Amino acid sequence: MCESELLISKEFGAIAGRKLQNRIFDILSAESVDELPIKGIYCENFFYQLNFAKGKYILFEANHIKNPTNSDGSIDWRNVRRVKIVSIGGHGDDNQ
């Protein structure tokens, strides 16, 4: 989906689409979530939510063969180096 600016703009609008592309580039270039220019939200210990526009977010998860974990079993996001985007959308919609 994100390879085409036209599709992104159609789905999210021009401004939100540009912000989405920027956040994806941020995710690709960061060594860990600590390096992301915009801080996200840890969700249910296994997912990380990064907002890119009002009410719109990218939801991703750690994608290691054996994910780094903290002593309580939650994901150790500071040591995650591989992620998989599982959802792109917004609160209350079906954009995935």
C-alpha positions as CSV (number, residue, x, y, z in Angstrom):
1,M,0.0,0.0,0.0
2,C,2.7,2.5,0.9
3,E,4.6,2.2,-2.3
4,S,2.1,4.5,-4.1
5,E,1.6,8.0,-3.0
6,L,-1.6,8.2,-4.9
7,L,-3.1,5.2,-3.1
8,I,-2.0,6.6,0.3
9,S,-3.4,10.0,-0.5
10,K,-6.7,8.4,-1.6
11,E,-6.9,6.4,1.6
12,F,-5.8,8.9,4.2
13,G,-5.7,12.3,2.4
14,A,-2.6,14.2,1.2
15,I,-1.3,15.5,4.5
16,A,-2.0,12.4,6.6
17,G,-0.6,10.3,3.7
18,R,2.7,12.2,3.7
19,K,2.9,11.9,7.5
20,L,2.3,8.1,7.2
21,Q,5.1,7.8,4.7
22,N,7.4,9.8,7.0
23,R,6.6,7.6,10.0
24,I,7.3,4.5,8.0
25,F,10.6,5.9,6.9
26,D,11.3,6.7,10.6
27,I,10.5,3.1,11.6
28,L,12.8,1.7,8.8
29,S,15.7,3.9,9.8
30,A,15.5,3.7,13.6
31,E,17.7,1.2,15.5
32,S,15.0,1.0,18.2
33,V,11.8,2.8,19.3
34,D,14.0,5.1,21.4
35,E,15.3,6.6,18.2
36,L,11.9,7.4,16.7
37,P,11.3,11.2,16.5
38,I,7.7,10.8,17.8
39,K,7.1,8.6,20.8
40,G,4.5,6.0,20.6
41,I,2.3,4.0,23.0
42,Y,3.0,0.4,24.2
43,C,-0.1,-1.6,23.7
44,E,-0.9,-4.9,25.5
45,N,2.8,-5.6,26.0
46,F,3.2,-6.9,22.5
47,F,2.4,-4.0,20.2
48,Y,3.6,-0.5,19.7
49,Q,1.3,2.2,18.3
50,L,2.8,5.2,16.5
51,N,0.4,8.0,15.6
52,F,0.9,9.8,12.3
53,A,-2.1,12.1,12.2
54,K,-5.1,12.9,14.4
55,G,-6.8,9.6,15.1
56,K,-4.5,7.7,12.7
57,Y,-1.8,5.3,13.7
58,I,0.6,2.5,12.7
59,L,0.5,-0.6,14.9
60,F,3.5,-2.8,14.8
61,E,5.0,-5.7,16.7
62,A,8.5,-7.1,17.3
63,N,9.5,-9.5,14.6
64,H,12.5,-11.5,15.9
65,I,12.6,-15.3,15.9
66,K,12.9,-14.9,19.7
67,N,11.7,-11.5,20.7
68,P,13.7,-9.7,23.4
69,T,11.6,-9.6,26.6
70,N,11.8,-8.0,30.1
71,S,11.7,-10.1,33.3
72,D,7.8,-9.8,33.3
73,G,7.5,-11.3,29.9
74,S,6.7,-8.0,28.1
75,I,8.6,-7.0,25.0
76,D,11.9,-5.2,25.6
77,W,11.4,-2.5,23.0
78,R,14.8,-1.0,23.6
79,N,16.3,-4.1,22.1
80,V,13.9,-4.7,19.3
81,R,15.6,-4.4,15.9
82,R,13.0,-6.0,13.6
83,V,9.3,-5.0,13.4
84,K,6.3,-6.0,11.4
85,I,3.5,-3.5,10.7
86,V,0.2,-5.2,11.5
87,S,-2.2,-2.4,11.0
88,I,-2.5,1.1,9.6
89,G,-5.6,3.0,10.3
90,G,-7.5,4.9,12.8
91,H,-9.8,4.7,15.8
92,G,-13.1,3.3,14.7
93,D,-12.3,2.5,11.0
94,D,-11.3,-0.5,9.0
95,N,-8.1,0.8,7.3
96,Q,-5.7,-2.1,7.6
